[in-house]
Amino acid sequence: MSVSPRHALAVWHRNFAMYRRTWKLNLLPNFFEPLLYLASIGIGVGAYVQGMGGTSYVAFLAPGLVAVSAMNGASFEVTYNSFVRLNFEKTYESMLTTPVQPDDLLAGEVLWAVTRASIYGGCFFVAVAAVGLAPLPGSLWALPVIPLTGLLFASMGLAFSLRITSMDLFSFYFTLFLTPLFLFSDVFFPLQERLAGAWLTLAELLPLLHPVRLMRHAFRGEASVVLLWDVGYVIGLSALLLGLAGRTMRRRLGS
Amino acid sequence: MVASVGVTRAVVECRGVVKRFGPRVAVDGLDLDVPAGLCFGLLGPNGAGKTTALRMIYGVAPATEGAIRVFGLDVATETRAVRARIGVTLQENALVEPLSPVENLRIFARYHLLARAEREARIAEVLDFLDLRAFADVPVAKLSGGFKRRLAIGLSLVSRPELLILDEPTTGLDPAVRIALWERVRELRDAGTSVLLTTHYMDEAERLCDRVAVLAAGRVVAEGEPARLIREALAVEALEVEVAPQAEALLLGGLDGVPRVRSGRQVALFVPDAAALLQALRGRGGEAARLRAVVRPANLEDLFLHLTGTRLESGEASAAPAAAGGRA
């Protein structure tokens, strides 16, 4: 990999310019989704939930949903949007007629997806902080976790989107991959109280689990050694997937 | 590189370039020199390898074999340096539809790392040059096909390229728009920009290109000035005669050394004076006296048919080229 930061930024800028024009169509629906979960499950169902170790259920739910909104922000960008830019709009092909190189392109796309994840996650964090679910200033540690979550799901989505040749496969990615992650990654219930030993170890493979754990610790203002593993997992897997995505991109655009 | 006197410096040099996709050979030993300051046309039917050749020339696709130099630089290793000095318009417009022409131009100017002042100056230049001023701030989605194409070409001009590469610049456009675009390309060439374009329209090549290379099955089968190529391989004029294949030997016999090309019911015969030939044929009497024929200038399409036995715009194979007549 050899990235020219200024060229990557030019790619980022292309998406930013586009987004500035279309954000009302693109941002708002996705942004409201976790808010609706917070209201329905957190407040509605939460009223019947006891025994969350001293906190309300909605307070348990909030940090996980911040991670989820970052995951969504990145995922929407690098799935349908990237696929269209690669296959239909010939955006990538036209970028590569200029001094922009494939690695710059990939870096710019990831940077943009992280930006979008940060907008989603950031806005959601502000919303939960405003209603008193994020104790300040301790929970500000959640802020760096937002782009980290974005990086992970940007890398994952790109590795998938660049490889597939039919848009229909995204329904697998969303319904059979992201949705189960959303439901079983410690967001709605504490995994360690529901799963037995070996299963709990296996659950460590779930990508969303790590951002959620980081987020929850930040909200509670707690530190733990396990968080180092979480950060390492997120960065390591992102690097691996980006390497893969880069190879696919060079193969698909450079032949 | 030493440019000798009297020889135009080549902006693009391809030597023995081969491109394989698995077992398929798309470009099969391409040798090509694109001289500076001219409009150079790469002609061929769909699938002849034109676009693949261009993609290798601007360095997005590596050649399987052979060497390509642009401005004397090895495009495989100095890709970024080459791309900074060229502009490429792809066959399909890659525009950001919700944004305006100005915003699209800004995006492209950023890819070239132009600073703000420079960027805005170049954008104004391109808008004026391509008459896009009136639509500068309208979403691209609302522009007509002709204006979208202009903008697509404008994107590749924003870096003031020394070499402009146009892949099928006017495919799908109406005649007035095509003529207007040709005029712009001529102006660019006259101002010193080298132009390399691909087309499968022979009128485009004849009117616009100073030199052409005819590509068939991934190889150059003829190269030179259009008029001269036609004259040397065929003749200045064509006599197009309507004659069924079974009557051809009878009606058009005894014309050894006259190149001919059949397409459908038409046979074109190439001679310096087609009217005289028609008179001679009709003078044979009988059925020949009633020959239906048209006298016209020989054109690039004739040449292509002669060289490859393929109709250009339809891509359909016709009868094999006539045995008579020398090859270019």
Interface residues (C-beta under 8 A of the other chain):
Chain A: S4 R6 H7 L9 A10 V11 H13 R14 A17 M18 R21 T22 E89 K90 T91 E93 S94 M95 L96 T97 T98 P99 V100 Q101 L253 G254 S255
Chain B: F21 Y58 V60 A61 P62 T79 R80 R83 A84 I86 G87 V88 L90 E92 A94 V96 P98 L99 E103 R106 I107 F108 R110 Y111 H112 L113 L155 S156 S159 I165
